[in-house]
């Protein structure tokens, strides 16, 4: 098998149908509710119409939360409030229905799927359908070594692509994307700093479980050192993911790219999914047209990534817990936009309208 070239996705990904979007905008002008009165919900409904290729838009009936899980060796430096190698406890909490995303998913009627791309735990601790995709056990310490080999990075990207194909084939009509990781925000901030050409201090945040000042300084130093290793491979997205990403981040990147190929819309969560989206955009500039930014998490790196991709977050509630929780909170807005666009009646045609025709 020849080596995967992420740049090839640029030829595979098309924008949502602009003609359908114009039809959706024209239909919106004919509704009984005045244009603009629904604010951003109008824009969301038109975007969904273009993504689905149909007017009126179809309701969102099969939303799916996809969480890529992994441990990052850089957590050994004390850059996270959680112990290194403990991401499997986050996975178990979600599986047991006790995580925030589990509670919200039950309430909102969304199913949850967890994919172990690189957890650092014995596989026996988790169900087979979670761990069977694992690329490797944990990722390397990115301040001093590569997170993955290039072969492992390619395997992880291909894993994400397979998951996207499985979801598209099973009828998933909207993905809520998140992560379950320890140390993942450090790798994500490194990717964003490298791609945006900024210093470590500009992108270093406090993480999902807030860290103190000393941990923040350790995290900033780790990102600084990792950036030195990232800059020489900026021209190759696969090598970049291998150097300073991780199995879960590489899988998420492949997933996002293949979702765009399959015309399946995605709601991004926090800094980790935003970092992967930025890498994917570097490979295929049209890909972000298939994504929504669910929320602003407060991580400075996420803000830089979203600005670079021109994605405007739907919510800003200060949700930092991760797990796709912030993105899932945005799901009712998207569903509401679809329902309003599809079900609001059109104005009765008047004599003036007929005269114009």
For each residue, the residues with C-beta under 8 A, 3 or more apart:
1:
2:
3: 150 154 238
4: 8 154 157 158 238
5: 8 238
6: 9 157 237 238 253 257 280 283 284
7: 10 237 283 284
8: 4 5 11 12
9: 6 12 13 257 260 261 280 283 284 287
10: 7 13 283 284 285 286
11: 8
12: 8 9 261 284
13: 9 10 257 260 261 284 286 287 290
14: 286
15: 18 286 289
16: 20 21 47 50 51 53 263 289 290
17: 20 21 50 53
18: 15 21 22 50
19: 22 23
20: 16 17 23 24 49 50 52 53 54 55
21: 16 17 18 24 25 46 47 49 50
22: 18 19 25 26
23: 19 20 26 27 49 55
24: 20 21 27 28 45 46 49 50 55 56 57 341
25: 21 22 28 29 46
26: 22 23 29 30
27: 23 24 30 31 55 56 341 346
28: 24 25 31 35 42 45 46 341
29: 25 26 35
30: 26 27 346 347
31: 27 28 35 344 345 346 347
32: 344 345 346 347
33: 37 38 340 344
34: 37
35: 28 29 31 42
36: 39 42
37: 33 34
38: 33 41 42 337 340
39: 36 42
40: 43 44 314
41: 38 44 45 333 336 337 340 341
42: 28 35 36 38 39 45 46 337 341
43: 40 46 47
44: 40 41 47 48 292 333 334 337 338
45: 24 28 41 42 48 49 57 337 338 340 341 342
46: 21 24 25 28 42 43 49 50 341
47: 16 21 43 44 50 51 265 292
48: 44 45 51 52 57 60 265 334 337 338 341
49: 20 21 23 24 45 46 52 53 54 55 56 57 341
50: 16 17 18 20 21 24 46 47 53
51: 16 47 48 263 265 290
52: 20 48 49 57 58 173
53: 16 17 20 49 50 263
54: 20 49 57 58
55: 20 23 24 27 49
56: 24 27 49 341 342
57: 24 45 48 49 52 54 338 341 342
58: 52 54 61 173 338 342
59: 335 338 339 342
60: 48 63 173 174 331 334 335 338
61: 58 173
62: 171 172 173 174
63: 60 108 109 110 111 172 173 174 175 176 331 335
64: 110 111 112 113 167 172 174 175 176
65: 101 105 110 111 112 113 175 176 177 178 324 328
66: 113 115 163 167 175 176 177 178 255 324
67: 94 101 112 113 114 115 177 178 179 180 323 324
68: 115 117 160 179 180 248 249 251 252 255
69: 87 88 90 91 114 115 116 117 118 119 130 179 180 181 248
70: 87 116 117 118 119 138 139 179 180 181 184 246 247 248 249
71: 75 84 85 86 87 88 118 119 120 121 138 139 181 182 183
72: 75 138 139 142 147 181 182 183 184 186 187 246
73: 76 84 138 139 140 141 142 145 147 183
74: 77 79 141 142 143 183 186 187 222 226
75: 71 72 78 79 80 82 83 84 85 182 183 186
76: 73 84 141
77: 74 141 143 218 219 222
78: 75 215 218
79: 74 75 183 186 207 211 215 218 219 222
80: 75 83 84 182 183 185 186 207 209 211 215
81: 207 209 210 211 215
82: 75 86 87 90 182 209
83: 75 80 86 182
84: 71 73 75 76 80 120 182 183
85: 71 75 88 120 121 138 182
86: 71 82 83 89 90 182
87: 69 70 71 82 90 91 119 120 121 180 181 182
88: 69 71 85 91 92 119 120 121 125 126
89: 86 92 93
90: 69 82 86 87 93 94 99 180 181 182 323
91: 69 87 88 94 95 114 116 119 126 130 180
92: 88 89 95 96 125 126
93: 89 90 96 98 99 102
94: 67 90 91 97 98 99 101 102 112 114 180 323
95: 91 92 114 126 127 130
96: 92 93 102
97: 94 102 103 106
98: 93 94 102 103
99: 90 93 94 102 103 323
100: 103 104 321 323 325
101: 65 67 94 104 105 112 178 323 324 325 328
102: 93 94 96 97 98 99 105 106 112
103: 97 98 99 100 106 107
104: 100 101 107 108 110 325 328 329
105: 65 101 102 108 109 110 111 112 328
106: 97 102 103 109
107: 103 104
108: 63 104 105 328 331 332
109: 63 105 106
110: 63 64 65 104 105 176 328 331
111: 63 64 65 105
112: 64 65 67 94 101 102 105
113: 64 65 66 67 163 167
114: 67 69 91 94 95 130 180
115: 66 67 68 69 130 133 159 163 251
116: 69 70 91 119 126 130 131 132 133 134
117: 68 69 70 133 134 135 156 159 160 246 247 248 250 251
118: 69 70 71 134 135 136 137 138 139 156 246 247 248
119: 69 70 71 87 88 91 116 126 131 134 137 138
120: 71 84 85 87 88 137 138
121: 71 85 87 88 125 126 137
122: 125
123: 126 128 131 134
124:
125: 88 92 121 122
126: 88 91 92 95 116 119 121 123 130 131
127: 95 130 131
128: 123 131 132
129: 132
130: 69 91 95 114 115 116 126 127
131: 116 119 123 126 127 128 134
132: 116 128 129
133: 115 116 117 159 163
134: 116 117 118 119 123 131 137 247
135: 117 118 148 152 155 156 159 247 250 251
136: 118 139 148 152 247
137: 118 119 120 121 134
138: 70 71 72 73 85 118 119 120
139: 70 71 72 73 118 136 142 147 148 187 245 246 247 248
140: 73 145 146 147 148
141: 73 74 76 77 144 145
142: 72 73 74 139 145 146 147 186 187 190 222 226 229 243 244 245 246
143: 74 77 221 222 225 226 229
144: 141 225
145: 73 140 141 142
146: 140 142 149 229 242 243 244
147: 72 73 139 140 142 153 187 241 242 243 244 245 246 247
148: 135 136 139 140 152 153 156 241 242 245 246 247 250
149: 146 152 153 242
150: 3 153 154 238 239 242
151: 154 155
152: 135 136 148 149 155 156 242 247 250
153: 147 148 149 150 156 157 238 239 241 242 245 247 250
154: 3 4 150 151 157 158 238
155: 135 151 152 158 159
156: 117 118 135 148 152 153 159 160 241 247 248 250 251 254
157: 4 6 153 154 160 161 238 241 250 251 253 254 257
158: 4 154 155 161 162 254
159: 115 117 133 135 155 156 162 163 251 254
160: 68 117 156 157 163 164 250 251 252 253 254 255 256 257 258
161: 157 158 164 165 254 255 257 258
162: 158 159 165 166
163: 66 113 115 133 159 160 166 167 251 255
164: 160 161 167 168 254 255 256 257 258 259 261 262 264
165: 161 162 168 169 258 262
166: 162 163 169 170
167: 64 66 113 163 164 170 172 175 259 264
168: 164 165 172 259 262 264
169: 165 166
170: 166 167
171: 62
172: 62 63 64 167 168 175 264
173: 52 58 60 61 62 63 264 265
174: 60 62 63 64 264 265 266 267 331 334
175: 63 64 65 66 167 172 259 264 265 266 267
176: 63 64 65 66 110 266 267 269 294 324 327 328 331
177: 65 66 67 252 255 256 266 267 268 269 273 324 327
178: 65 66 67 101 269 270 272 273 322 323 324 325 327 328
179: 67 68 69 70 184 248 252 269 270 272 273 322 323 324
180: 67 68 69 70 87 90 91 94 114 322 323
181: 69 70 71 72 87 90 184 185 246 248 272 322
182: 71 72 75 80 82 83 84 85 86 87 90
183: 71 72 73 74 75 79 80 84 186 187 246
184: 70 72 179 181 187 188 246 248 249 272
185: 80 181 188 189 205 207 208 270 271 272 299 301
186: 72 74 75 79 80 142 183 189 190 219 222 223 226
187: 72 74 139 142 147 183 184 190 191 226 244 245 246 249 272 275
188: 184 185 191 192 249 271 272 274 275 276 301
189: 185 186 192 193 200 203 204 205 219 223 271 275 299 301
190: 142 186 187 193 194 203 223 226 227 230 244
191: 187 188 194 195 230 240 241 244 245 249 275 276 278 279
192: 188 189 195 196 198 203 271 274 275 278 301 302 304 305
193: 189 190 196 197 198 199 200 202 203 223 227 230 301
194: 190 191 197 227 230 231 234 240 244
195: 191 192 234 278 279 282 305 308
196: 192 193 203 278 304 305 308
197: 193 194
198: 192 193 202 203 304
199: 193 202 203 224 227
200: 189 193 203 204 220 221 223 224 227
201: 204 220
202: 193 198 199 300 304
203: 189 190 192 193 196 198 199 200 223 300 301 304
204: 189 200 201 216 219 220 223 300 301
205: 185 189 271 298 299 300 301 302
206: 210 211 216 298 299 320
207: 79 80 81 185 210 211 219 299 320
208: 185 270 320 321 322
209: 80 81 82
210: 81 206 207 320
211: 79 80 81 206 207 215 216 219
212: 215 216
213: 216 217
214: 217 218
215: 78 79 80 81 211 212 218 219
216: 204 206 211 212 213 219 220
217: 213 214 220 221
218: 77 78 79 214 215 221 222
219: 77 79 186 189 204 207 211 215 216 222 223
220: 200 201 204 216 217 223 224
221: 143 200 217 218 224 225
222: 74 77 79 142 143 186 218 219 225 226
223: 186 189 190 193 200 203 204 219 220 226 227
224: 199 200 220 221 227 228
225: 143 144 221 222 228 229
226: 74 142 143 186 187 190 222 223 229 230 244
227: 190 193 194 199 200 223 224 230 231 244
228: 224 225 231
229: 142 143 146 225 226 232 233 243 244
230: 190 191 193 194 226 227 233 234 240 243 244
231: 194 227 228 234
232: 229
233: 229 230 236 239 240 242 243
234: 194 195 230 231 240
235:
236: 233 239 240
237: 6 7 240 241 253 279 282 283
238: 3 4 5 6 150 153 154 157 241 242
239: 150 153 233 236 242 243
240: 191 194 230 233 234 236 237 243 244 245 279
241: 147 148 153 156 157 191 237 238 244 245 246 249 250 253 279
242: 146 147 148 149 150 152 153 233 238 239 245 250
243: 142 146 147 229 230 233 239 240
244: 142 146 147 187 190 191 194 226 227 229 230 240 241
245: 139 142 147 148 153 187 191 240 241 242 249 250 253 279
246: 70 72 117 118 139 142 147 148 181 183 184 187 241 249 250
247: 70 117 118 134 135 136 139 147 148 152 153 156 250 251
248: 68 69 70 117 118 139 156 179 181 184 251 252 272
249: 68 70 184 187 188 191 241 245 246 252 253 272 275 276 279
250: 117 135 148 152 153 156 157 160 241 242 245 246 247 253 254
251: 68 115 117 135 156 157 159 160 163 247 248 254 255
252: 68 160 177 179 248 249 255 256 272 273 276
253: 6 157 160 237 241 245 249 250 256 257 276 279 280
254: 156 157 158 159 160 161 164 250 251 257 258
255: 66 68 160 161 163 164 177 251 252 258 259
256: 160 164 177 252 253 259 260 266 273 276 277 280 287 291
257: 6 9 13 157 160 161 164 253 254 260 261 280 283 284 287
258: 160 161 164 165 254 255 261 262
259: 164 167 168 175 255 256 262 264 265 266 290
260: 9 13 256 257 263 264 280 284 286 287 289 290 291
261: 9 12 13 164 257 258
262: 164 165 168 258 259
263: 16 51 53 260 290
264: 164 167 168 172 173 174 175 259 260 290
265: 47 48 51 173 174 175 259 290 291 292
266: 174 175 176 177 256 259 290 291 292
267: 174 175 176 177 291 292 293 294 314 327 328 330 331 334
268: 177 273 274 277 291 292 293 294 311 327
269: 176 177 178 179 272 273 294 295 297 322 323 324 325 326 327 328
270: 178 179 185 208 273 274 295 297 299 302 320 322 326 327
271: 185 188 189 192 205 274 275 297 299 301 302 305
272: 178 179 181 184 185 187 188 248 249 252 269 275 276 322
273: 177 178 179 252 256 268 269 270 276 277 327
274: 188 192 268 270 271 277 278 293 301 302 305 306 309
275: 187 188 189 191 192 249 271 272 278 279 301 305
276: 188 191 249 252 253 256 272 273 279 280
277: 256 268 273 274 280 281 287 288 291 305 309 311
278: 191 192 195 196 274 275 281 282 305 308 309
279: 191 195 237 240 241 245 249 253 275 276 282 283
280: 6 9 253 256 257 260 276 277 283 284 287 288
281: 277 278 284 285 287 288 308 309
282: 195 237 278 279
283: 6 7 9 10 237 257 279 280 287
284: 6 7 9 10 12 13 257 260 280 281 287
285: 10 281 288
286: 10 13 14 15 260 289
287: 9 13 256 257 260 277 280 281 283 284 290 291
288: 277 280 281 285 291 309 310 311
289: 15 16 260 286
290: 13 16 51 259 260 263 264 265 266 287
291: 256 260 265 266 267 268 277 287 288 309 311
292: 44 47 265 266 267 268 311 314 330 334
293: 267 268 274 296 306 311 312 313 314
294: 176 267 268 269 313 314 315 326 327 328 329 330 331
295: 269 270 313 314 315 316 317 319 326 327 329 330
296: 293 302 303 306 313 315 316
297: 269 270 271 302 318 319 320 326
298: 205 206 302 318 320
299: 185 189 205 206 207 270 271 302 303 320
300: 202 203 204 205 303 304
301: 185 188 189 192 193 203 204 205 271 274 275 304 305
302: 192 205 270 271 274 296 297 298 299 305 306
303: 296 299 300 306 307
304: 192 196 198 202 203 300 301 307 308
305: 192 195 196 271 274 275 277 278 301 302 308 309
306: 274 293 296 302 303 309 311 312 313
307: 303 304 310
308: 195 196 278 281 304 305
309: 274 277 278 281 288 291 305 306
310: 288 307
311: 268 277 288 291 292 293 306
312: 293 306
313: 293 294 295 296 306 316
314: 40 267 292 293 294 295 330 333 334
315: 294 295 296 319 326 329 330 333
316: 295 296 313
317: 295 326 329
318: 297 298
319: 295 297 315 325 326 329
320: 206 207 208 210 270 297 298 299
321: 100 208 325 326
322: 178 179 180 181 208 269 270 272 325
323: 67 90 94 99 100 101 178 179 180 269
324: 65 66 67 101 176 177 178 179 269 327 328
325: 100 101 104 178 269 319 321 322 328 329
326: 269 270 294 295 297 315 317 319 321 329 330
327: 176 177 178 267 268 269 270 273 294 295 324 330 331
328: 65 101 104 105 108 110 176 178 267 269 294 324 325 331
329: 104 294 295 315 317 319 325 326 332
330: 267 292 294 295 314 315 326 327 333 334
331: 60 63 108 110 174 176 267 294 327 328 334 335
332: 108 329 335 336
333: 41 44 314 315 330 336 337
334: 44 48 60 174 267 292 314 330 331 337 338
335: 59 60 63 331 332 338 339
336: 41 332 333 339 340
337: 38 41 42 44 45 48 333 334 340 341
338: 44 45 48 57 58 59 60 334 335 341 342
339: 59 335 336 342 343
340: 33 38 41 45 336 337 343 344
341: 24 27 28 41 42 45 46 48 49 56 57 337 338 344
342: 45 56 57 58 59 338 339
343: 339 340
344: 31 32 33 340 341
345: 31 32
346: 27 30 31 32
347: 30 31 32 350
348:
349: 353 354
350: 347 353 354
351: 354 355
352: 355 356
353: 349 350 356 357
354: 349 350 351 357
355: 351 352
356: 352 353
357: 353 354
